[in-house]
């Protein structure tokens, strides 16, 4: 619910009452007795979807020039009459159909302006979120990485930039773009500084390419683009509705904070593959979020309040959307390469499993090791654990893998003996209990044995 407070200038009272009567909304009007240039003060409780139409009508009769209209949140209205009006009124249903239940453009601009500026809290929360994400990546802990996203404040600037474009507000657009680049710069710098400290003290020789959480950001697939586009749509929808912006902001943080932290890790550990790959992912995600939110707001029907400003806004939206899409398409070529590589590696692992299953031994597991390069991972070794089977099978398996996959990799076969021994504590005998003799223990059998066949 919203509450409109209208300061009616002298000579506009009849016009205001006519507008409110035509809209069939309930309102309260009191005379203004302060001696200023206002004739009355009007209070109008209304639904969020009704505000934009009311404000447009009031603007048309000149209230904006000589008076003012404030819009505030209204928690509840205790009135049977108001409830009946909201339920049965003909205006409400048509307005909801026209605006699709979205908030007024004035309220949208105010909400966007509140989350766009660069504030000390914005910088501090970005630094803290990135440091936690960097620690989670080094710990290979998905839970810690997810937790870091909850406090990331990065949802505001991308959505506010789209609002500035749609509503022809250049100042809001410029402020939001600056906040986006500063936020990402702060994130990368803080991750690099923290990772540099960790490298100098705790983990001097960490291999980033072997950490699963880091590898996911170094070799992302095309689905990463889907995450960013979905985050942009959800972010715009949350700003134009009553959905919690903070909760939806986690989705945008998913697309930005971990990749930015990975860039910092790559810089700190001198790994150009990690820094460049994750950096490209950051650019793809931030551009995709912007283009998705821009398109969402345009589809929702947001336009500037003046017809002449709508032409300028349309040109700006088309130009900026075209640039964003072109940049996303160019950068996404890296994701296409990575996606093809992921599919090829999955097919390689499937073929290796088939080759291993054709042996006489019982296969326990099949593991593939990879060498990570820029946007690509290449298999280098296959480790197969079996029970039984003849010795010297590694060379045969290597040849079969090479024939079927056309990739020459190292094959290691570890043959387990299959013997199992168990030792259980026994209950002390009565004589042992009386005489204090140590209880007998079962003698363990032979230990499990493992043999490694020739490495080919």
C-alpha positions as CSV (number, residue, x, y, z in Angstrom):
1,X,0.0,0.0,0.0
2,X,1.0,3.6,-0.6
3,X,-0.1,6.9,0.8
4,X,0.0,10.0,-1.4
5,X,0.2,13.4,0.3
6,X,-0.7,16.3,-2.0
7,X,0.0,19.9,-1.2
8,X,-2.6,21.6,-3.4
9,X,-1.7,25.1,-4.7
10,X,-4.2,27.9,-4.7
11,X,-6.5,27.6,-7.7
12,X,-5.8,23.9,-8.2
13,X,-8.2,22.5,-5.6
14,X,-11.1,21.9,-7.9
15,X,-8.8,20.2,-10.4
16,X,-7.3,17.9,-7.8
17,X,-10.8,16.9,-6.6
18,X,-11.9,16.2,-10.1
19,X,-9.0,14.0,-10.8
20,X,-9.5,12.0,-7.6
21,X,-13.2,11.7,-8.2
22,X,-12.7,10.5,-11.8
23,X,-10.2,7.9,-10.6
24,X,-12.8,6.7,-8.0
25,X,-10.3,6.7,-5.2
26,X,-11.0,7.5,-1.6
27,X,-9.2,10.6,-0.2
28,X,-9.1,13.0,2.7
29,X,-8.9,16.8,2.2
30,X,-8.2,19.4,4.8
31,X,-7.9,23.1,4.4
32,X,-4.4,24.6,4.6
33,X,-4.3,27.3,7.3
34,X,-0.6,28.1,7.5
35,X,-0.9,31.2,5.3
36,X,1.4,29.8,2.6
37,X,0.5,29.4,-1.1
38,X,-1.4,26.2,-0.6
39,X,-5.2,25.8,-0.5
40,X,-5.5,22.3,0.9
41,X,-3.7,19.1,1.9
42,X,-4.9,15.8,0.5
43,X,-4.2,12.2,1.7
44,X,-4.8,9.4,-0.7
45,X,-4.3,5.7,0.3
46,X,-3.8,3.6,-2.9
47,X,-2.3,0.4,-4.2
48,X,1.2,0.5,-5.7
49,X,-0.2,-0.1,-9.2
50,X,-2.5,3.0,-8.9
51,X,0.2,5.5,-8.0
52,X,1.7,6.1,-11.5
53,X,-1.7,6.9,-13.1
54,X,-2.6,9.3,-10.3
55,X,0.7,11.1,-10.4
56,X,0.5,11.5,-14.2
57,X,-3.0,13.1,-13.9
58,X,-1.9,15.4,-11.1
59,X,1.2,16.4,-13.1
60,X,-1.0,17.2,-16.1
61,X,-2.9,19.9,-14.1
62,X,0.3,21.5,-12.8
63,X,0.6,20.1,-9.2
64,X,4.3,19.3,-9.8
65,X,5.1,22.9,-10.8
66,X,3.4,24.8,-8.0
67,X,2.8,22.1,-5.3
68,X,4.2,18.8,-4.4
69,X,3.2,15.1,-4.1
70,X,4.9,12.7,-1.7
71,X,4.5,8.9,-1.9
72,X,5.1,6.9,1.2
73,X,4.7,3.2,2.2
74,X,1.5,2.4,4.1
75,X,1.5,-0.8,6.2
76,X,-2.2,-1.3,6.5
77,X,-5.6,0.5,6.3
78,X,-8.3,-0.4,8.8
79,X,-11.4,0.4,6.8
80,X,-14.1,-1.8,5.4
81,X,-15.0,0.9,2.9
82,X,-11.4,1.1,1.5
83,X,-11.3,-2.7,1.2
84,X,-14.5,-2.8,-0.7
85,X,-13.3,0.0,-3.0
86,X,-10.0,-1.9,-3.7
87,X,-11.9,-5.1,-4.4
88,X,-14.8,-3.8,-6.4
89,X,-13.5,-0.5,-7.9
90,X,-13.5,-0.5,-11.7
91,X,-10.3,1.7,-11.8
92,X,-8.2,-0.7,-9.9
93,X,-8.6,-3.7,-12.2
94,X,-7.9,-1.6,-15.4
95,X,-4.9,0.0,-13.8
96,X,-3.4,-3.3,-12.7
97,X,-3.9,-4.6,-16.3
98,X,-2.2,-1.5,-17.7
99,X,0.8,-1.4,-15.3
100,X,1.0,-5.2,-14.6
101,X,1.1,-4.5,-10.9
102,X,4.4,-2.7,-11.0
103,X,5.3,0.3,-8.9
104,X,5.2,3.9,-10.2
105,X,8.2,5.2,-12.2
106,X,8.7,7.9,-9.5
107,X,9.0,5.3,-6.8
108,X,11.2,3.2,-9.0
109,X,13.6,6.2,-9.6
110,X,13.7,6.8,-5.8
111,X,14.5,3.2,-5.0
112,X,17.2,3.1,-7.7
113,X,18.7,6.3,-6.5
114,X,18.9,4.9,-3.0
115,X,21.0,1.9,-4.0
116,X,23.1,3.5,-6.7
117,X,25.6,5.9,-4.9
118,X,29.0,4.8,-3.7
119,X,28.9,5.0,0.0
120,X,31.3,3.8,2.8
121,X,29.0,0.9,3.6
122,X,29.0,-0.1,-0.1
123,X,32.8,-0.3,-0.1
124,X,33.1,-2.0,3.3
125,X,30.5,-4.7,2.5
126,X,32.2,-5.3,-0.8
127,X,35.6,-5.8,0.8
128,X,34.2,-8.1,3.6
129,X,32.2,-10.2,1.1
130,X,35.1,-10.6,-1.2
131,X,37.5,-11.6,1.6
132,X,35.1,-14.2,2.8
133,X,34.6,-15.5,-0.7
134,X,38.4,-15.7,-1.2
135,X,38.8,-17.7,2.0
136,X,36.0,-20.0,0.9
137,X,37.7,-20.6,-2.5
138,X,41.0,-21.4,-0.8
139,X,39.2,-23.7,1.6
140,X,37.3,-25.3,-1.3
141,X,34.1,-24.7,0.7
142,X,31.0,-24.0,-1.2
143,X,29.1,-23.1,2.0
144,X,31.6,-20.3,2.8
145,X,31.4,-19.0,-0.8
146,X,27.6,-18.9,-0.7
147,X,27.7,-17.2,2.7
148,X,29.9,-14.4,1.4
149,X,27.2,-13.5,-1.2
150,X,24.6,-12.7,1.4
151,X,26.3,-9.5,2.4
152,X,27.5,-8.4,-1.1
153,X,25.8,-5.1,-2.0
154,X,26.3,-5.4,-5.8
155,X,22.7,-5.6,-6.8
156,X,22.0,-1.8,-6.7
157,X,24.3,-0.3,-9.3
158,X,23.5,-2.6,-12.3
159,X,19.8,-2.2,-11.8
160,X,20.0,1.5,-11.1
161,X,22.0,2.0,-14.4
162,X,19.1,0.4,-16.3
163,X,16.6,2.6,-14.5
164,X,18.6,5.6,-15.5
165,X,18.6,4.5,-19.1
166,X,14.9,3.7,-19.2
167,X,13.8,6.9,-17.5
168,X,16.3,9.2,-19.3
169,X,18.1,10.1,-16.1
170,X,21.7,10.6,-17.2
171,X,22.9,11.5,-13.7
172,X,21.6,8.2,-12.2
173,X,23.1,6.2,-15.1
174,X,26.5,7.7,-14.7
175,X,26.5,7.3,-10.9
176,X,25.5,3.6,-11.3
177,X,28.1,2.8,-13.9
178,X,30.9,4.3,-11.8
179,X,29.6,2.3,-8.7
180,X,29.7,-0.9,-10.7
181,X,33.3,-0.5,-11.9
182,X,34.4,0.8,-8.5
183,X,32.7,-2.2,-6.8
184,X,34.5,-4.7,-9.0
185,X,37.8,-2.9,-8.7
186,X,37.5,-3.0,-4.9
187,X,36.5,-6.7,-5.0
188,X,39.5,-7.7,-7.1
189,X,41.9,-5.5,-5.1
190,X,40.8,-6.8,-1.7
191,X,40.9,-10.4,-2.9
192,X,44.4,-9.9,-4.3
193,X,45.6,-8.3,-1.1
194,X,44.1,-10.9,1.2
195,X,45.3,-13.8,-1.0
196,X,48.8,-12.2,-1.1
197,X,48.8,-12.2,2.7
198,X,47.7,-15.9,2.8
199,X,50.4,-16.8,0.3
200,X,53.1,-15.1,2.4
201,X,52.0,-16.8,5.6
202,X,49.9,-19.9,5.4
203,X,49.7,-21.3,1.9
204,X,52.8,-20.3,-0.1
205,X,52.6,-23.1,-2.6
206,X,48.9,-23.5,-3.3
207,X,48.0,-24.8,-6.8
208,X,44.8,-22.9,-7.7
209,X,44.1,-25.1,-10.6
210,X,43.6,-28.1,-8.3
211,X,41.0,-26.4,-6.1
212,X,37.6,-27.3,-7.3
213,X,35.8,-24.1,-6.3
214,X,38.5,-22.1,-8.2
215,X,38.5,-24.4,-11.2
216,X,34.8,-23.8,-11.7
217,X,35.4,-20.1,-12.2
218,X,38.5,-20.6,-14.4
219,X,36.7,-22.9,-16.9
220,X,33.0,-21.9,-16.8
221,X,30.5,-23.2,-19.3
222,X,27.7,-21.5,-21.2
223,X,25.4,-22.1,-18.3
224,X,27.3,-19.3,-16.5
225,X,25.7,-16.9,-18.9
226,X,22.3,-18.2,-18.0
227,X,23.0,-17.5,-14.3
228,X,24.0,-13.9,-15.1
229,X,20.9,-13.2,-17.3
230,X,18.6,-14.7,-14.7
231,X,20.2,-12.6,-12.0
232,X,19.6,-9.5,-14.1
233,X,15.9,-10.3,-14.7
234,X,15.4,-11.1,-11.0
235,X,17.1,-8.0,-9.8
236,X,15.0,-5.7,-12.0
237,X,11.8,-7.5,-11.0
238,X,12.7,-7.2,-7.3
239,X,13.2,-3.4,-7.6
240,X,9.8,-3.0,-9.3
241,X,7.8,-5.1,-6.9
242,X,7.6,-5.9,-3.2
243,X,10.1,-8.8,-3.4
244,X,13.1,-8.4,-1.1
245,X,15.9,-6.8,-3.0
246,X,18.5,-8.2,-0.5
247,X,17.4,-11.8,-1.2
248,X,17.5,-11.4,-4.9
249,X,20.9,-9.7,-4.6
250,X,22.4,-13.0,-3.7
251,X,21.8,-14.2,-7.2
252,X,23.7,-11.2,-8.6
253,X,26.5,-11.7,-6.1
254,X,26.8,-15.4,-7.3
255,X,27.7,-14.1,-10.7
256,X,30.2,-11.4,-9.6
257,X,31.8,-12.0,-6.2
258,X,33.4,-15.5,-6.6
259,X,34.8,-14.7,-10.1
260,X,36.2,-11.4,-8.9
261,X,37.8,-13.2,-5.9
262,X,39.3,-15.7,-8.4
263,X,40.8,-12.9,-10.3
264,X,42.4,-11.6,-7.1
265,X,43.7,-15.1,-6.4
266,X,45.3,-15.4,-9.8
267,X,47.0,-12.0,-9.4
268,X,48.3,-12.9,-5.9
269,X,49.6,-16.3,-6.9
270,X,51.0,-15.1,-10.3
271,X,48.6,-17.4,-12.2
272,X,47.7,-15.6,-15.5
273,X,45.3,-18.4,-16.5
274,X,43.2,-18.0,-13.4
275,X,43.3,-14.2,-13.6
276,X,42.4,-13.9,-17.3
277,X,39.8,-16.6,-17.4
278,X,37.9,-15.4,-14.3
279,X,38.3,-11.8,-15.5
280,X,36.5,-12.6,-18.7
281,X,33.8,-14.3,-16.7
282,X,33.4,-11.2,-14.5
283,X,33.0,-9.0,-17.6
284,X,30.5,-11.4,-19.2
285,X,28.4,-11.5,-16.1
286,X,28.3,-7.8,-15.3
287,X,27.4,-7.0,-18.9
288,X,24.7,-9.7,-19.0
289,X,23.2,-8.5,-15.8
290,X,22.9,-5.0,-17.2
291,X,21.4,-6.0,-20.5
292,X,18.9,-8.4,-18.8
293,X,17.7,-5.8,-16.3
294,X,17.5,-3.2,-19.1
295,X,15.3,-5.4,-21.2
296,X,13.2,-6.4,-18.2
297,X,12.4,-2.8,-17.3
298,X,11.6,-2.0,-20.9
299,X,9.2,-4.9,-21.3
300,X,7.5,-3.9,-18.0
301,X,6.5,-0.7,-19.7
302,X,8.6,1.9,-17.9
303,X,9.0,5.1,-19.9
304,X,9.9,8.7,-19.0
305,X,7.0,10.9,-17.9
306,X,7.2,13.2,-20.9
307,X,6.7,12.1,-24.5
308,X,9.7,14.1,-25.8
309,X,11.9,12.5,-23.2
310,X,10.6,9.0,-24.3
311,X,12.2,9.4,-27.7
312,X,15.6,10.2,-26.2
313,X,15.2,7.3,-23.8
314,X,14.3,4.9,-26.6
315,X,17.4,5.9,-28.5
316,X,19.6,5.6,-25.5
317,X,18.2,2.2,-24.6
318,X,18.6,0.8,-28.1
319,X,22.2,2.1,-28.4
320,X,23.2,0.8,-24.9
321,X,21.5,-2.5,-25.3
322,X,23.2,-3.0,-28.7
323,X,26.6,-2.3,-27.3
324,X,26.0,-4.6,-24.3
325,X,24.8,-7.4,-26.5
326,X,27.7,-7.1,-28.9
327,X,30.2,-7.2,-26.0
328,X,28.4,-10.2,-24.4
329,X,28.4,-12.1,-27.7
330,X,32.1,-11.4,-28.3
331,X,33.1,-12.4,-24.8
332,X,30.8,-15.4,-24.8
333,X,32.8,-17.0,-27.5
334,X,35.2,-18.0,-24.7
335,X,32.2,-19.8,-22.9
336,X,31.4,-21.6,-26.2
337,X,35.0,-22.9,-26.4
338,X,34.8,-23.9,-22.7
339,X,31.4,-25.6,-23.2
340,X,32.7,-27.7,-26.1
341,X,35.8,-28.6,-24.1
342,X,33.6,-29.7,-21.2
343,X,31.5,-31.9,-23.5
344,X,34.7,-33.4,-25.0
345,X,36.1,-34.2,-21.6
346,X,32.8,-35.8,-20.5
347,X,32.9,-38.0,-23.6
348,X,36.6,-38.9,-22.8
349,X,35.7,-40.0,-19.3
350,X,32.7,-42.0,-20.6
351,X,35.0,-43.8,-23.1
352,X,37.6,-44.5,-20.4
353,X,35.0,-46.0,-18.2
354,X,33.9,-48.3,-21.0
355,X,37.4,-49.3,-21.8
356,X,38.1,-50.1,-18.1
357,X,34.9,-52.2,-17.8
358,X,36.0,-54.4,-20.7
359,X,38.9,-55.9,-18.6
360,X,38.6,-59.1,-16.6
361,X,39.1,-57.2,-13.3
362,X,36.3,-55.6,-11.2
363,X,36.7,-51.8,-11.6
364,X,36.3,-49.9,-8.3
365,X,36.9,-46.4,-9.6
366,X,38.2,-44.4,-12.6
367,X,39.8,-41.0,-12.1
368,X,41.0,-38.5,-14.8
369,X,43.6,-35.8,-14.1
370,X,43.6,-32.7,-16.2
371,X,46.0,-29.9,-17.2
372,X,44.2,-26.5,-17.1
373,X,44.9,-23.9,-19.7
374,X,43.1,-20.7,-20.7
375,X,39.5,-21.7,-21.1
376,X,40.5,-25.3,-21.7
377,X,41.3,-28.5,-19.7
378,X,43.2,-31.4,-21.2
379,X,43.3,-34.9,-19.8
380,X,46.8,-36.0,-18.8
381,X,46.4,-39.2,-16.8
382,X,43.9,-41.9,-16.0
383,X,44.0,-43.8,-12.6
384,X,42.0,-47.0,-12.5
385,X,41.5,-49.0,-9.3
386,X,40.5,-52.7,-9.8
387,X,40.1,-55.9,-7.9
388,X,41.9,-58.8,-9.5
389,X,42.8,-59.0,-13.1
390,X,46.2,-59.8,-14.8
391,X,49.3,-57.8,-14.2
392,X,50.6,-55.5,-16.9
393,X,47.2,-54.3,-18.0
394,X,48.1,-50.6,-17.9
395,X,49.9,-50.8,-21.4
396,X,46.9,-52.5,-22.9
397,X,44.4,-50.0,-21.5
398,X,46.5,-47.1,-22.6
399,X,46.5,-48.4,-26.1
400,X,42.8,-48.9,-26.1
401,X,42.2,-45.4,-24.7
402,X,44.5,-43.9,-27.4
403,X,42.8,-45.8,-30.2
404,X,39.2,-44.8,-29.1
405,X,39.8,-41.2,-28.0
406,X,42.9,-40.3,-30.1
407,X,44.4,-38.9,-26.9
408,X,47.7,-40.3,-25.6
409,X,47.6,-40.1,-21.7
410,X,49.3,-41.9,-18.9
411,X,47.4,-44.8,-17.5
412,X,47.9,-46.1,-13.9
413,X,46.2,-49.3,-12.8
414,X,46.1,-50.0,-9.0
415,X,45.1,-53.6,-8.3
416,X,43.5,-54.1,-4.9
417,X,43.9,-57.6,-3.3
418,X,40.3,-57.8,-2.3
419,X,41.2,-59.3,1.1
420,X,39.4,-58.0,4.1
421,X,40.4,-58.4,7.7
422,X,38.4,-57.4,10.8
423,X,39.4,-57.0,14.5
424,X,36.7,-56.8,17.1
425,X,37.1,-56.4,20.9
426,X,36.0,-59.4,22.9
427,X,34.2,-59.4,26.3
428,X,36.6,-60.2,29.2
429,X,36.2,-63.7,30.6
430,X,35.1,-64.1,34.2
431,X,38.7,-65.2,35.2
432,X,40.1,-62.1,33.6
433,X,37.6,-60.0,35.5
434,X,38.6,-61.7,38.8
435,X,42.3,-61.8,38.3
436,X,42.8,-58.6,36.4
437,X,44.1,-60.4,33.3
438,X,43.9,-58.3,30.1
439,X,41.1,-59.3,27.9
440,X,41.9,-61.2,24.7
441,X,41.7,-59.5,21.4
442,X,41.0,-61.0,18.1
443,X,44.1,-61.3,16.0
444,X,43.7,-59.2,12.9
445,X,44.1,-60.9,9.6
446,X,46.6,-59.7,6.9
447,X,46.3,-56.1,6.0
448,X,44.7,-55.1,2.7
449,X,47.3,-55.1,0.0
450,X,47.4,-53.0,-3.2
451,X,49.7,-53.6,-6.1
452,X,50.3,-51.1,-8.9
453,X,50.7,-52.6,-12.3
454,X,53.2,-51.1,-14.8
455,X,52.5,-47.5,-15.5
456,X,52.0,-46.9,-19.2
